[in-house]
Structures are given as structure tokens and as C-alpha cells.
Amino acid sequence: MTTSPAPHARDVLVRAEHLLHAARGHVLNDVRATLPGYADPSGLARLRRRLGEVGISLTLHDMAAAAREESLARGGVQFALLPAATDRSHITVPLGGATAPGRVRGRRLHLEQLRDSDDVPGAAPRLLVQAEDDVPHVRDALGRAALAAGLAVYQVVTGLPSAEALTGVHEHGDVLVCAEIEAQRNGLEFRPLAPETVRGYRLKVAPSTRARHSCAPSAMQCSRDRIAVAALTESGVAAEVQPEVDRAIGRAARLAVEVLRT
């Protein structure tokens, strides 16, 4: 003979189930991601739409590479697009040289074109490497290619602020290393670099989505049996919600890679 739970026990169970549901919703309605500032808005719109179809609400933050990594480490975001060597990357972005209109000829930009020459008045143009590319797999590759092409050491400049770099492009005829969308946004001509150079990115997911913290506001909303429900939250709800939330965040990350690749 089976016995039914007492009314008080049933009430606590119902409240606990409600808490579980609220916790899932609370976390998945506030999934945060950080990406480079130049990311294509149309691609991000597709990503948000795809995630919305599976019940995940995405908030986007654009940050510099170092800030993206720091935000992920402290739990400010659930996943981040971080620089990675091409053999470990999920996404690659071809890089080229952006120049003021009419400054360079040809369909590709060969670094030899930037060599100092007595036939050309003024200082030789510089190759400007942004902070986004101040990582070994881009910076070092460009440095080696520039040296092989005969460029002087002073011609490769790394880490200039964006405004300073863009001013140099117009003022001195410098070449900005960037993605094609960045050149388009700034009214610059874009040519693929020779030798080919790419940015590599890996989408990294935070080790924890902090489900227990997300459950706390829901627990405090209970007006009856608050102590019992809070105890359930501390002892069992976080453990039960966490795997489901982690799976959802992982699904969001996989969708992000799929959409951003296109």
C-alpha cells in the first residue's frame, strides 16, 4: 500500500520544482558572451535568433582580447571568443592590409611593396598591427614575413590605439592589418596580405554557470516555507540545475561557432 505525501510535503515539493524551473529560466535568460568589437552585426543577429529558438537569451559584450579572457575567468560572461593559434582555432578570419584609397596597386598586398625606396619620397609606410593581433600566431608571423620582405624594424608597429592607427593610414600612407569588415567600416581599401595571414579564435566556455547564485533570487520570492526551500536550494537545486544549464551553454557555444563561421 502506497502512501501519499502529506500536504505540507507536497507543497514543499511543488515549490522546489517551481524553483528548479525558475532557476533554469533565470540563467538561460541571461547568457552573456564577449566577442571582438568588429564582429559582423548581421552574423550576431543570426546567432541571437538561432539561440532564441532553443530558449536561450544572449547578451553581447565587445571587449579587447585581454579583457575578454579576464571577464571569462571571473565569471562575468559564460563564453568568450579568444585568440588561438590556427591549429587550435574554431574560427579563422583572413587578414589584409587596409590603405587609404589610391595608395596601393594590385589585388594583393605584398609586404615587399612597403620597402623603403629612394625612388619614393618621404618615409616608408609602416605596417600597423592592432592590439587584437598582438598575439604570437599573428604578431610573430607578421614580424618574420616583414623581415623576409626586407622591411626595417621600425616599420612594424604593434599595439597602436585604433584612432592613432587610422590617422596614420590617412596621414602617412601606413597600412593597417585588419579584417575586411574593419576596412569597409572605415572607408579604406582592403587587399589580402601576401603571405596569407589569419586571425585564429577559439570559443571558450566558462567552467561554471553559477547556477546556485542564479537560484537565490527565486528562493527569496517564496513567502511560505522559505527556510525549507532555501535549504533545498543549497543542498540539491544547484546540483540538479547545473548539468542542464551547462549543456545549454555548451549548445549555445556550438551554435555560435556554427553561425560565426558562415
N, C-alpha and C positions, 0 to 999 in steps of 0.2 A: 504494500500500500504506500503510495507516494503522498507526501505532504506538500502543500502549497506554502510558499514563503509568507511570512507574516506581513501585514500591510506596511508596517514601518520598513521592513527589509526590502519589500518590493519598491517602496518609494525611493530608498537609497539606491537600488539598482537602476531604476529609471533615471534618476538624477546622474548617476555615474555614466550611463550610456549617453545621456544628453551632453555631459561634459566631454566625453570622447569625441562626439560629433562636432561640438563647438571647437575643441582643440584642433581637430583636423582642418576645419574651415578657417580658423584664425591663422594658422601657419600658412596654408596654401593660398590664402587671400593676400599674403604679404611676402611673396617670394621676391628677393632682391638680387639683382645681378649688376656687375660692373664691367664695362666694356671700354675700349678706346673711344675717344671723343669723335673720331672721324667715321665711325660705323655708319653704314648706309641706312637712313631712316626708313626707306621702303622695306628693306630686309628686316629691320626691327619690328615694323608694323606686322609683317607676315609672321614673325616669331610670336609676338604677343597674341595674334589671332589664333595661331595653332595651339598655344598653351591654354588660351581661354576655352577652347573646345574640349579640353580634358580637365577643366575645373581649376586651373592654376592662373592666378593673377600675378603678373610680372611688373615690377617697378625697376626702371633702368637708371643707372648712375654712370656718367662718364668720368673717368679719372685717368691720371697718368699711370704708367705701368707700376711704379713703386707703390703708389697709393692703392692700386687695385689689390696688390698682393697683401698689403698691410690690412686693408679692410676685410679681406677674406680671413686672414689669420685671427683677427679679433672678433669675428662673428658679425660684422656689420652687413655682410651680404652672404647669400647662400652659394653663389658660384661666380667665378670671375674668369675672364679671358686674359690669360697671362702669356708673355713672350716665352717661346720654346724653340729649341733647335729643330730644324726642319724634319729630322728623322724621328722626332718625338711629338710632332705637332698634329693637331686635329684639323687645323685650317692654315692655309698659306695665302699670303697676299703679295702679288708681284709688285716690285718697286721700280720706280723710274726716276728720271730727272725732270724736274719742273723748272721751266725757264720763262722769262718774260717773252711775249710774242716777238718773233722775228730774230731772236738772238742766236739760235742754233738751227742748223740744217740737218736733213736726214730723218729717216723713220725711227732710228735707234740712236741713243746717246752713248757713244764710245768714250771712255774716260780719256783716251789719248787726245780727244778734241779740246780738253781743258788744259793741256800742257802750256807752260809759258813759252811765248814765241816772240822773237824780235820783230816779226812781221806784223804783230798785233799791238797797237799802242795800249798803254795802261797795264795795270796789274792783271795777272791771270785770274780767271774766275775760280771761286772756291767751291768745294763740294760740301754742302751743309747737311749734317746728319742730325736729325731731331732726337729729342730725349726718348721717344718711343722706340727708336732704333739703337739706342745706346746700350746694346746687349751684345754679347760675344758673337753670336751667329750672324749678326748683321754688321756690327761695327768692325770686327776684326776682318771679316771677308772683304768689306769695302776698303779697309786700310791696305790689305795685301794687293787688291786689284789696282788701287791708286798708285802704289809703289811700283808695281809691274808696268803700269802705263806711263811711268816717268813723271808723275806729279810730285811737286815739292811737299815736304811735310806740312808746311803751313797751309796748304790748300785744302786739307781735310779738317773740317771744324765740327766738333761734336758737342751737342747739348745746348745749342743756342735757343733762347726763347722764341716762340713762334713768330711774334711780331718782328723781332730782330732779324730772323732768318728771311721772312718775306720781304722786309725792307731791303736786305742785301741782294735779293733776286732782282729787284727793280733798280736799285741804286748802282750796283757794281756788276750786274750780269752774272751773279752767282747762280749755282744750280742747287736746288733743294731736292734731297732724296725723299720721296713720298709715294703714297698710293695714288692711283689715277683720280679717285674721287676727291682727294685733297687738292690736287692741281685744278680740277674743274671748279671747285668751290671758290678758289682764289683767282680765277681768271688767268691761269698760267697754261702754257703748252706743256704737254706730257709726252715723254718718249721713254720706252722701256730701256733699262740700263743694259749695256754690254760690258762685262759679262753679266748674265742674268743674276738678279739678287731678289730674295723674297723675305718677307716677314713670316715667322712661324708663330702660331698661337696654339696653346693647349687650354681647353676649358676645364678648370679645376673646381671641384665641389667641396664645400666646407665639410669637415669631419662630423659636425653635429648641427642639427637644425634647431637645437634648444627648445624641444617640444615642451619640456617641463615649464620653462619660463612662459611659453605661449599659453599654457593651460591656466596659469594663475588668475588672469582677469576673469575667466569664465567661472572659476571656483568662487570668487568673491561676489559674484552676482547672485548666488544661492541665498535665499533668505531663511531657509529651514535646513536643519542638519548640516550646517556649514562646517562644523568640525569634522563630521564623518566624511563628508565629500572631500574636504581638503586633505584628510588622511588618505583617502582613496587616490587622490591626485598624486600625493607624494610617493605612495607605495606602489601603485600599479598603472596609473593612466599614462605617465610619461613613457614607461617601458612598452606599453601597448601601442601608443600612437607613433612612437619613434620609427619603427621599421616601415610603417606605411608612409610616413612623411618622407623618410629617406628615399624610398622607392620613387615617390612623386618628384622629388628634387632631382634624382638621377634621370628620370624620364624627361624632365624639363631641360636638363643639360644635354641629353642626346638630341632632343628636338632642336635645341639652339645650334648645335653643331651642324645638323642636317640643313637647317634653314640658312644659316650664315655662310655655308659653303656655296650656295647657289647664287 
